[in-house]
Amino acid sequence: MILQSQGFRQKKRCLLYNQNITLPMRLSLLAGYRIQREIVKIRVYYEDTDAAGIVYYANYLKFCERARSEAFFKRGLTPQSGEGYFVVKRLEADYMKPAELGDLLEVKTELLERRGASITLLQSVLKEDETLFEMKVKLAFLKEGRVAKIPHSLYSIISDW
């Protein structure tokens, strides 16, 4: 876990002990506060690499997108529904080491922040417990092309990340 998420935890902790926050609101905050991870394994194929046999930089973003989609598929859902869909609003990426042809990678997805119409995730690509790539991504929820509040039904899925 990166240090930036520690500040988020401390801010959450302060909110939890605020006297003006009702019990339902505290429970809602706690659901977002418990940090869990979604883990997806991905094999690096020839199509993922460049001429030197290392993963092309843009494919790390695709690996992370697959991991986010897989979280829905595992629950019998799709990332797009009649309720709306998520789009990437902002992302910040760090490339540490290259992955190579044939590597078995793990993509970990962790919820950092949950707001009314957006969520912020930390996604890491690892090879044998060594972090190769990490990105912080903010996803906005849209319905009919407009920003909308994330439905309660989706929060149960998101809270498991």
Secondary structure, 3 states (H helix, E strand, C coil): CCCHHHHHHHHHHHHHCCCCCCHHHHHHHHHHHCCCEEEEEEECCHHHECCCCEECHHHHHHHHHHHHHHHHHCCCCCCCECCEEEEEEEEEEEECCCCECCCEEEEEEEEEEECCCEEEEEEEEEECCEEEEEEEEEEEEEECCEECCCCHHHHHHHHCC
